[in-house]
Amino acid sequence: MSDPTTVEREVFIRNAPEEVFQMFVDTALLPGWLGISAELDPQPGGLFRFEIAPGEFCSGCFVEVDPPRRVAFTWGWEGAAIPVAPGSTLVEVELTGRDGGTLVRLTHSRLPEESVELHTDGWRQFLGRLAAVAEGRDPGRDPALEQPADAQARLARERNGS
């Protein structure tokens, strides 16, 4: 049985691991698929912080940086909209070269149970955006335009089939 406080997602991207790795650690590239601005210092203990929407920040620090195979960082929200304290959870990303591209395996652990569904939905959408941006496709509508309370209400409606 899987851990109820962990989100696990995979996506295949038709780019080399070296290129995909940069999408997680480059201040200019991260906001192309996740957020609108970023402050990144990709070394163990270095700052991991991005603005997902105006005035809404996620922050933590890099735990592991092993180009182009693995990056891990702590994660949490600075505002009260999502009850996950800055740096209180862990995101681990493993990149494996496969079939001329990269298999991205993301594990987000130590989440409060009440935020797992929201983060599962978020990573589904944002990893799709990562693949689109990396491959030069239109990533579509930015899911961050939806406020957290609206996203939770949408998820509840989807869960209840209405």
N, C-alpha and C positions, 0 to 999 in steps of 0.2 A: 504494500500500500504506500502511496506517495505521501510526502510530508504536506499537510494542509497549509503550511505557511510558506510554501515554495512554488514559484512559477517556473516552468520549463518550456522553452520554445525553440524551434529550429527553423531556419530558412536557408535555401540554397541561393547563392549569388554567383552570376557568371563573370566574376572578376577574380583575380589572383588574391590570395590571403594578404599579401603586402598592401594592396590597395584597400581592401576591406578593413584591415587593421587601422589604417589612417583615419577612417571614418569615425572611429571611437576616440582618437587621441588628438586630432588636429582641430584647433579652435575655429578655423575657417570652414571645416567640413562637417563637424557635428551638427551645427544649426541647419544644414541643408536637409536633414531628415528628422532631427530631434531638437525642438526648441527654436528660439529666435536669436539667441546669443549664447556664448560660452566662454568660461574662464577655465583653462585646463593646464595643469602642470604634470604631464604624464611620467611620473616617477613615483616609487613607493613613498607614501606620505604626502605627495603633491595634491594640490587642489583639484577637485572635480566639481564643477558648478556650472549649471546652465539655466537660462530663463526659458521656461516652456511657453509662457504667454506673458504679456505685459504685467510685471509686478509679481509673477509666480515663479519662484526659484526652487530648484532641486540641488542639493549639495551633499558632498561627502569628500572622500579622498581616495586617491589611487592606492591600491593594496599591492597589486602585481602588474608589471608591464613587461611582457616577454614577446617582442615583435618577431615574427608576425603571427604567433600562435595563440597568445592568451593575454587578456587584460581583465583585471578585476578592480572594482571600486565600491566604496560604500555609497549609500544612497538614502535620501530622505527629503522631505519637503519643509521649507522654511516657514510657510504660512500654515494657517489652521484648516484650510480647505480639505487637505488630505492628511489624516492623522498618522503620519509616519515621520518621526523626528529625523532631522538631518543626520546622515551618517549611521543610522540605526539598522539598515539592511545591507545586504551584500549582493552585488551583481557580478557574475562571473561569465566571461565570454570566451569560448574556445573556437578557434578557427582552424579548419582542416581542409587542406587542398584536396579536391576531388573532382574528377571528370572535367577538368579545365576550368574549374571555378572554386568556390569556397562554401563549405558547409559551416554555417554559424550556429553554434549551440549556446543559448543564453539560459542561465540559471539565476533567478532572483530569489534569494532566501532570507529568512528571518522576518518575513512580513507579518504584520498583525493580521489575523484571520479575516477581519472585516474589510481589509484592503486588497486581499488576494484577487478577487474577481475584477476589480478596477485595474489592477496592474496586469492581470492576464490579458484583458481587453486592450490595454494600452500597448503592451509589448507586441501583441498580434498586429496592431495597426502600425506601430512605429518600425517594426522589423520589415514589414511590407514596404514602408517608405524608404528604409535603408536600401533594400534590394532595388527598388525603382531608381533612386538617385544614383546609386553606384553603377547601375547599368545604363544610365542616361535616359531613363523614361520619366514621364510625368508622375510624380508621387501622389497626385490627387489632393483632395481637401485635407488640410492639416487638422488632425483630430484634437489638437490642443485648443482649437477655437471653441470646443465644447467645454463648458465649465464643469468641474468635478461633480458638483451636485446634479447637473443635467446628465452627465455620463452615468452616474449611479442610478438615476431614475430610468434612463434608457435601458440599462442592463437589467433592472428589475422587470420592466415591461417585456423584454425579450425572454427572460427566464419564465415569466408567467404566461407567455404566448399571446400577449395582447398588443 
